[in-house]
Amino acid sequence: MVARSLWLLAGAVLVLALTVFTTRGTPVDGDADERAQALATTLAPGYEPWVAPVLAPDDAQEALFFRLQTATGLLLFSAVVVVAGRRARRSAPHASASPR
């Protein structure tokens, strides 16, 4: 039963990872940063940013960073689920040890 659950989890993670890495970005009218800056300029015409970006990646690099972030999140989530499952199995009483 546990092995089957792990295989199902691994399959779900694989499907999610393949979806993330094979889909193209959807077209959006500007990114969130540009829209926020335009809104701030509209609401407060004298607005000037306090800091400048350290790294300004192009669209391809930005997509790569978001995909790496998603893959890292999937990996960490999977590791937490596996560790939690192992701890639950260790702390659960065995069926053969229970009196009848």
C-alpha positions as CSV (number, residue, x, y, z in Angstrom):
1,M,0.0,0.0,0.0
2,V,2.8,2.4,0.9
3,A,4.8,1.6,-2.2
4,R,1.7,2.2,-4.3
5,S,1.2,5.6,-2.7
6,L,4.8,6.5,-3.3
7,W,4.5,5.5,-7.0
8,L,1.3,7.6,-7.3
9,L,3.1,10.6,-5.7
10,A,6.1,10.2,-8.0
11,G,3.7,10.0,-11.0
12,A,1.9,13.1,-10.0
13,V,5.1,15.0,-9.5
14,L,6.4,13.8,-12.9
15,V,3.2,15.0,-14.6
16,L,3.4,18.4,-12.9
17,A,7.0,18.8,-13.8
18,L,6.4,17.8,-17.4
19,T,3.5,20.3,-17.6
20,V,5.7,23.1,-16.2
21,F,8.6,22.4,-18.5
22,T,6.6,21.8,-21.7
23,T,4.1,24.6,-21.6
24,R,4.7,28.0,-23.1
25,G,4.0,31.2,-21.3
26,T,0.6,32.7,-21.9
27,P,0.6,36.2,-23.5
28,V,0.0,38.9,-21.0
29,D,-0.2,42.7,-21.5
30,G,3.1,43.5,-19.8
31,D,4.4,41.8,-16.7
32,A,3.3,42.5,-13.1
33,D,6.2,44.9,-12.4
34,E,5.4,47.1,-15.4
35,R,1.7,47.2,-14.6
36,A,2.4,48.1,-11.0
37,Q,4.8,50.8,-12.0
38,A,2.2,52.2,-14.5
39,L,-0.5,52.2,-11.8
40,A,1.8,53.9,-9.3
41,T,2.7,56.5,-11.9
42,T,-1.0,57.1,-12.6
43,L,-2.0,57.3,-8.9
44,A,1.1,59.5,-7.9
45,P,2.5,61.3,-10.9
46,G,5.7,62.3,-9.0
47,Y,6.5,58.7,-8.1
48,E,10.1,57.6,-8.5
49,P,11.4,54.1,-7.7
50,W,13.6,53.9,-4.6
51,V,15.9,51.2,-6.0
52,A,16.9,49.8,-9.3
53,P,16.8,46.1,-10.1
54,V,20.0,44.3,-9.6
55,L,19.3,41.7,-12.3
56,A,17.0,42.5,-15.3
57,P,16.7,39.2,-17.2
58,D,15.2,39.0,-20.6
59,D,12.0,37.0,-21.2
60,A,13.8,33.7,-21.9
61,Q,15.9,34.0,-18.7
62,E,12.8,35.0,-16.7
63,A,10.9,31.9,-17.9
64,L,13.9,29.7,-17.0
65,F,14.1,31.2,-13.5
66,F,10.3,30.6,-12.9
67,R,10.6,27.0,-14.1
68,L,13.6,26.4,-11.9
69,Q,11.7,27.9,-9.0
70,T,8.7,25.6,-9.7
71,A,11.0,22.5,-10.0
72,T,12.7,23.4,-6.7
73,G,9.3,23.7,-5.1
74,L,8.1,20.4,-6.4
75,L,11.3,18.7,-5.2
76,L,11.0,20.2,-1.7
77,F,7.3,19.3,-1.5
78,S,8.0,15.7,-2.5
79,A,10.8,15.5,0.0
80,V,8.5,16.7,2.8
81,V,5.8,14.2,1.8
82,V,8.3,11.3,1.8
83,V,9.8,12.3,5.1
84,A,6.4,12.7,6.7
85,G,5.3,9.3,5.4
86,R,8.4,7.7,6.8
87,R,7.9,9.3,10.2
88,A,4.3,8.2,10.2
89,R,5.2,4.6,9.4
90,R,7.9,4.6,12.2
91,S,5.6,5.9,14.8
92,A,2.5,3.8,13.9
93,P,2.1,0.5,15.8
94,H,2.6,-2.5,13.7
95,A,-0.4,-4.7,13.0
96,S,1.4,-7.8,14.2
97,A,2.2,-6.2,17.6
98,S,-1.5,-5.5,18.4
99,P,-3.2,-7.9,20.8
100,R,-6.4,-9.6,19.7
